[in-house]
Amino acid sequence: MSIKKLTQKILSRRRLSSLGACALLLAGLSGFAATAAAQSAPTLESGQKKVVAVVLTQSKVVKDAQGREQLVDASSVKPGDIVEYRAVYTNNTGKPVTGLVADLPIPEGLEYQPRSAKPGAGLVQAAAKDAVFGAEPLMRKAAGNKTEPVPYADYRSLRWTLGQLPASGSTAVSARAKVETVAPATTQVSVATPTSPAVPAQR
């Protein structure tokens, strides 16, 4: 089944929202969304030019005859496939943009692959359905006042705190997910970029 149809099915059941009062939302054919947020600035647009532009791509991860990984076109997927999502953020201005945050939701039917988020270390956090972000691996309360790891199939979002994006600079985030289920699409869905009052972005 095509990724476009998978996206339509996922988006028909999931409400995509902006991060805080200022966000730029792009929905890729993968069903993922990339959100660029500049803190303390309700908009990332200046006139007709976006202050921070986001390009989201998706590729299927395969191995060649020698066992080396390759990224190929992901126009269609099936259960068991591994897909890599990459969002590139570009500052279209001549001044630094501060407070840059990147969100990558993980829709139902896709299982986040452990430690695949890049950049990792202290820049990325994950969250399950409760939307409480924390370092990977996530933990939850279990019986007897114990804690246990949250299954990676329950991860629903990744968030990178990228900080400052230099003037005319670019940065990228990526993560991998395993296709668990592919359901037929039943609803046509369109996604638009949310609007907000025009307020100069913090520099």
N, C-alpha and C positions, 0 to 999 in steps of 0.2 A: 504494500500500500504506500502511496506517496506521502512524503512528509507534510505536504500542504494539507492533505485530507486529515492526517493525524493532528495537525495544528488546529484545524477547524473544530475537531471533536474536543480537543483539550480546552480550547478557548471558550467553547460553548458552555463549559462547566466551571470555568475559572474566571473570576473578575480581576482584570489587571488594573492595578491602581498605582498612582505616583508615590514616590517616597517623600513624605513631608509635604510642605507647601510648594517646593520647587523641584520639578523633575522633568526629565526628558525621557519618554517611554517609546521604545521601539520593539515591535513584536517581529521576531524572525520566523521563517517558515518552519523552524524546528519546534515551535511551541514555547520557546524560551523568550524572556523579555530582558532587555538590558536597560538599566536605569542609571543615568548620570545625574547626581545631585550636587549642587554647590551650596553649602550651608550658608544660612543667613541671606540667601538670595532667591526670591520666589520665582525667578525665571532664568532660563539659560539661553534666551534668545535676545539678540540685539538687532532691532529692525527686522530685516528679512534673513539675516545670517545667524545661524546657531552658534552660540559661544562655544559649546562643547558638542561636537558631532559624534555619533556612535554608529559603528558599522558592525553588525552581528553576522557571523558566518557559521556554518555547520559542516562537518566532514565526518565520513564514516572511517573508523580505524580498522585497517586490515593488515595482514602480514603477508610478505612476499615469500617466495620459495626458500629463502635463506632465513626466514623467521623475523625479518626486520619489519618494524611498523611503518605503514604508509597511510597518508590521509587521502581519501578519494571522495568523489562526488557522493553526496548523501541525498540524492533525489528520491530514493525509496529506502525503507528500512523494514526489518522483520524482527521478531522476538529473538533476543540473544545478541543482536548487533550492538557494538559500542560506538557512540557518536561523540565527537569532540565539538564543543561550542566555544567560540572565541569572539570576544567583544573588544574592538579597538576604539579608544577614546582620543579624539583630536581637539586640541585647543585652537580655535580659529582666530584668536586675538593676539595682539602684540604684548599682552600682559599676562602674568600668571593667574590661574584660577585656583582658588583654595577650597578646602573642604570637599574634595571630590570623593564620592561614594559610588560603588558599582554594585548593583543587585542582580542576581541571576536566579529567578525562581526555577524550581525543579517540579514540573507538573506530574500528576498521577500517571502511572504507566512507565515512568522512567526512574531508574535507580542510580543515584549518584555513586560513582566509583571512588573508593577510599583513596585519600591523599592525592587526588588528581587535580585539585584546584591549584592554579598558578596565577600570580605568585602566591606562595603559601606562607609559612612561618607566622608572624604576628599580624599579617595584613588581611587574612581572610577568616571569617567566622561562618558557622552553619546554623541552621534552625530547622526544627521539625514543624508540625502543624501548629504548635503553640506560639510560633514566631518569636521565641526567646533565643537570641543568638549567643553562641558560645564557641569555644575552640573545639576542633575535631580531635578525638571522637566525642560526640555528645553523650552525656550521661543522664539517666533518669532514675527516679526512685523505684525500688522494687520491694517485694515483701520482706518483712522483718527488718525494716529500717536500713536495708542495703541499697546499693546502687548498681546499675547495670548499663552497659552501652546501649544506645539507641540504634536499632537496626538501620543500616544505610538505606534500605528501601523506604524508610520513614523520613529521610531528609527531604525538605521541601524548598529550601532556599539557601543561597550562598551570598555573602556580603563582604566586599573588599573595601577597607578604608584606605584610599589611595593618597589622601592629603592634597598636596599641591601639584598642579599640572603646569609645567613651564610654558611660557609664551610660545605659541606655534608648535608645541610639543605633542607627542602622542604616547599613549601607554595602552597595554592590553591585559586582559584577564581571560582565563580559559578554564574549562572543567570538562570532565567526561561523564557520560551517563550510559547505562545499559538499558536497552529497550526491553521492557517486560511484557507489555501488551500493546497490540495495535488494533484499535476498534474502528469500524467503519464510520465515516462522518455522516451526520444527519442534519446538521445545521450550518448555514453559511454565516460566517461571522466576520465583521470588519473591525479593525482596531485603529483608533485615531490617537494622535498625540494630545494629551490633556493640555488645556490652556490655563494660564494664570495671569494675574495682573502684572503688567510690565514694570519691573523694578530693576535698576542697574545691578548686575552681579557684583559680588564682593571681589575685589582684586587683591 
